[in-house]
Amino acid sequence: MTKQCPDCKTGMERIRELKPQPYYYCPKCGWETVMFGVFTNGSKDEKRIKRICEELERLWKRYPDQRLGQLLLNYVFPPGKKTDYFYTEDDETEKRIIKEAARK
């Protein structure tokens, strides 16, 4: 099955295998991805975006002086926990944000 570029709608080329997902590249516009879910045609729950953003807002309001990167690294993906946040599923990230936002 040929993957279609989300930008220019031409066929993507599979360049090489990366762990855990393959790498795709569009020779026409240069769009590339290693993200597995990018080409799933909406199989992920789109409602998660609003839920996560609302929970992130709750957390951020507790620490308004922090930049977004600081907030995420300090409370959602702290350095002491060995987490590869690139591959962390959204439901796990959402749970972490909710947990931190609820802390008193």
C-alpha positions in Angstrom: 0.0 0.0 0.0 1.4 3.4 -1.0 1.3 6.1 1.6 0.0 9.5 0.4 1.7 12.8 1.4 -0.6 14.9 3.5 0.6 18.1 1.9 0.9 17.5 -1.9 -1.1 14.2 -2.1 1.6 12.4 -4.1 3.1 9.0 -3.2 5.5 8.7 -0.3 8.7 6.7 -0.5 9.7 4.4 2.2 13.4 5.2 2.9 14.5 2.9 5.7 13.4 1.1 8.8 13.6 2.9 12.0 12.7 1.5 15.4 9.8 1.2 16.0 8.3 2.8 12.8 9.3 3.1 9.2 10.5 6.4 7.8 8.6 8.0 4.8 9.7 10.8 2.6 7.9 12.8 -0.2 10.2 13.4 -3.1 7.9 16.2 -4.5 7.6 18.5 -1.5 10.1 17.1 1.0 7.5 16.2 3.7 8.8 13.4 6.0 7.7 11.4 9.0 8.7 8.7 11.4 5.4 9.0 13.2 3.3 5.8 12.9 -0.1 7.5 13.4 0.4 10.2 10.8 -1.0 8.1 7.9 -3.8 6.3 9.8 -6.6 8.6 8.4 -8.0 9.7 11.7 -7.9 6.4 13.6 -6.8 8.2 16.7 -9.5 9.9 18.8 -9.5 13.6 17.8 -11.4 14.5 21.0 -8.1 13.8 22.8 -6.6 17.1 21.5 -9.2 19.3 23.3 -9.0 17.2 26.5 -5.3 17.3 26.6 -5.1 21.0 25.9 -7.7 21.8 28.6 -5.7 19.7 31.2 -2.5 21.4 30.0 -4.2 24.8 30.6 -5.1 23.8 34.1 -1.6 22.7 34.8 0.0 25.8 33.2 -2.3 28.1 35.2 -0.7 26.7 38.4 2.8 27.7 37.0 2.1 30.7 34.8 5.7 32.0 34.8 7.1 28.8 33.2 7.6 28.5 29.5 5.8 25.5 27.8 9.0 23.5 27.5 9.8 24.1 31.2 6.3 23.0 32.2 6.4 19.8 30.2 9.9 18.8 31.3 9.4 19.8 35.0 6.0 18.2 35.5 5.0 15.9 32.7 8.3 14.4 31.6 10.7 15.0 34.5 14.3 14.2 33.8 14.5 11.7 36.7 12.0 9.4 35.0 13.5 7.7 32.0 10.8 8.5 29.5 11.2 8.7 25.7 8.4 11.3 25.3 8.7 11.0 21.5 7.1 7.6 21.7 4.8 8.1 24.7 1.2 7.6 23.7 -1.2 10.5 24.2 -3.3 8.7 26.8 -0.2 8.3 29.0 0.8 11.9 28.5 -2.8 12.9 29.3 -2.7 10.9 32.6 0.5 12.5 33.6 -0.9 16.0 32.9 -4.1 15.3 34.9 -2.1 13.9 37.8 0.1 17.0 38.0 -2.8 19.4 37.5 -4.7 17.8 40.3 -1.8 18.0 42.8 -2.3 20.5 45.6 
